[in-house]
Amino acid sequence: MPLTMMSDGCRVHYDVRGAAGPAVGLIPGLGGDGRFWEPVAERLASRFRLLIVDHRGAGRSDRPEGPYTIARIAADVLEIMDEAGCARAHLVGHSTGGTVVQTIALDNPDRVDRLIISGSWPGPDARFRALFEARLALLEAGRPDIYQAFTHVLGYDAEWIASHEAELDAAVGRAAQSLAPLSVAMDRIRMLLAFDRAAELGSIRAPALILGARDDEMILFAQSERIAHGIPGATLAAFDGGHFYPRTRADLFARHVGDFLMPHSAPSAP
């Protein structure tokens, strides 16, 4: 579980899983903790060499004061790829991670083989701004517990919440610690409101799979449709399971990833 020094002195955590196979970068969402991917990584590690990245400002990485930008997190991913000896990789990004991999595909296309953008957006619209400004206001008011509870309601479907109530309650209880310092958590929300590459999507040339959930209350499926319509030749696939469907539907998600990244291998079992 290495912490590696970025070019600006921030230490960023990443894990390497799987000894062989094509390199795949897994970039998590706003929570920024690579452990989000654990159910998916368990299902992919036998076929791929996984680079599982924590964001700066979150997870097990350093949390320096800002500014924070999607472009800086994208640069961290490229520096980690360099350290791991990966000139190119498949990139899989969920939610905020999807904005990171969009950025790499646009600004460093030579580093990307295939691209999977999951539960993400190309730029803010009015609903997105209203929602994330409300989430920001909860942190500004010093209520990380309510912020975390709100995240669960928006992120998981009702069935998952009912069957994981104790686990989610514990996460609410840890929110003040896990989101500290709140100044950094707030800057990381502001970086989402500042991100907008929608007009540039037509420049992406990597084969792209766009995933979204029709019951996602955090990032509406219409955002995935916007991305799919913007990237030439992109494929769009729909899930259910709420915004965190890589966890709630890990088998199905991993199957889509494996089949898209290794299209000429034997088909996955149904």
N, C-alpha and C positions, 0 to 999 in steps of 0.2 A: 504494500500500500504506500507507494512513494509520494512524498511531497516534493515537487520540483520547483525550482526558482524561475520565475518568469523574467523577461528582460527588464522589467521595471522594479524588480525586487520582491514582488508578491509571490508567496508560495501557494501553489495550486495542487490539490490532491487528485490523483487518478489511480485507477486499478487496471491491471492487464489480466484478462481471463482467456483461457484457451491457448493451447500451445501451437496450433497450426491453423491453416485456412486463411482466407482473405481477411484483411484488416477492416474492422468496422468500429467507427466512433459512435458511442452512445452519449447523447447530450441531454440532460434532464431539463425540466421546466423551471419555473420561478423558485421553487423550493431549493433548487441548485445542488441537491445531494444525489450523487451517483447511485446510492443504495436504492433509489426509486426504481432502478432497472433490475433489481435482483430477480424477480420472477421471470423476466424475459431473458436475462443473462443465463440463468440455469438451463434454459431451453435452447440457447444458441451457442454455448461455449464449445460444444463438441464439433461444430462446423466452422467456426470463425475465431479469429484472434480479436478479442474485444478490448477496446480502449474506453473505459468508463470514467467520465470526467465529472468532477465537482466544479461548480462555478467558483470563481473568486467571490468573496463576500457571502459565502454560504457553505453548507456542508462541513467538510473537514479542512477546507482551504482557509487561508488568511482572510481577515475581514477589514481591510484598510478603509479609511474614509475615502469618499468618492474623489472625482466623478466616476460614475459607472456608465458604460455604454455597451451595446450589443457588439459593436466592432472590437472592443477590447477583449471581450470574452471569446469572440471568434479568433482573435490573435492568440489567446492562450491555447485554444484547441490546436492551432497550427504548430505552436511551440512544443506542445506535448507530442504531436505526431512526429516532429523532428527528433525529439528525444527517444521516442520509441522506434525510430528507424523507418517510418512510414512516409514515403514520398507522396503516396496517394492512398486514399481509403474510401470505402463506402461510409456515408454519414447518415445517421439516424437522429433526428431531433424532435423532441416532444414539447409542445407549447412554446415557452421561451426558447427551448432548445431548437425548435423549428425556425425561429428567427435567426439563431446563430448559424445554422447550416445554410439557410438562404444567403446569409451574408458571405459565407465562405464560397458558395457556388457562384455568387456574382463577382466577388473581388479576387478570388484565387481559384478559378475553374480548373487549373491544372492539378489541383490537389484532391479533386473529387472524382470518384468512379461513378457510383450510383447514389441517389439521393432519396431519402424518405423523410417527408415533412408531415408530422403527426399533430393533430389538434392545435394548429398554429394559425397565424394570421399574417398578411403581407403588410399591414399598416392599420392604424386605428381608425375606426369609424365612430359615430356618435355614441352608440351603445357601449362600445369598448371603452371609450373615454369616461363615460358616466360610471361604469362598473369599477374601473381601476382607480378613478379619482375617489370613489367611495371606499375602496379598500385602503387607499393611501390615507384617507381621513381617519380611519380606525387606528392606524399606527400613529398618526400625528396626535391623536387624542390619548395615546398611551394605553391602548387596549389590544395588545397582541392576542389575548385569549379570545376575544370576540372575532378578531381577524381570522384566527385559526379555525374557530367553529364555522364561520362564514365560508371559509375555503372548503371545508368538508361538505357543507350543504351544496355548494356549487360544483364540487369536484366528483362526488360519488353518487351513484344511483341509490334509491331508497333501500333496495335489497342489501347492498353492501353495508350501508350505514347500520341497518338493523342487526346484521350478523357480526359487525366489528365495533359495537358501541363502546365496549370497555377500552379497546385500543385507541379509538378516536378521542375518547374522553381524556385518556392519558396524554395524548399529543396536545390537547388544549391546555392541560396542566403544565406542560413543558414549554409552552409557546414563548413565554418571556425569555427563557434561556435560549431556545433554538433560534429565535429571531433577533437576538442581541448582536450588535447594537442596533437599536431601532433606526438610527440615522442611516445606517447602511441599507437596511431593509427598505426604507423609504426611497433612497436613491435608486435602488434596483427596480422599484415600481416606476419611478420617473423615467428610467431608461426605456421601459416598454412603451410609455406614452410618446417618447421621442422617436421610436423606430418607425420608419416608413420606406419600404423598398418596392411598394406595389407597382409603380410605374416602370420598374426595371426587370420584372419577372420574365419578360419575353427574351431577355439576354441569356437566361440559363439554358445550357445545352446538355447538361448531364441527364441521363434517363431518370425520371422522377416518379415516385409513387406518393400520392397525397392521401393521407388517412384522416378520418374525422368521425365523430360519433353524432348520430342524429339526436340523441338525448343529452348532448353536452350543454349544460347551462352556463358554463364559464366562457368557452369559446364556441360560438354557434357554428353548426355545420356549414353555414353559408360562407364562413371565412375559409374553410378548406376548399369550397367550390371556387372562391375567388382565386386562390392560389393555383388550383388545377386549371382553371381557364386561362391563367396568365402565363403558365410555363408550357412552351411548345411540346406536344406529345405526351404530356403528363397523364398518368392513370389515377383515377379517383376511386377509393373504396370506403364504404361506410360501415361503422360499428354501432353497437350500443354499449352501455356500461358506464355512462357519464364521462366527464373529462379525463378521469384517471384510468381509462380503459386499458392502457398497457399493463396495469396491475389487476383490474377486475376481469379482464378478458385476456390474460397473459398467453394462454395456449393459442388462441386465434391470432393475436398480435404477432407472436413469434413465427407462426406459420406464414403470415403475409410477408414478414421481413425476410425469412429464409428463402421463400419461393421467388421473391423479387430480386434478391441479391445473388442468388445462384439459380438462374432460370433454366439452365441446361442440366441440372442435377435431377435425380429421381424425384417424382412428386411426393409431397408430404402426405402422410396418412391422414385420412379425413377425421 
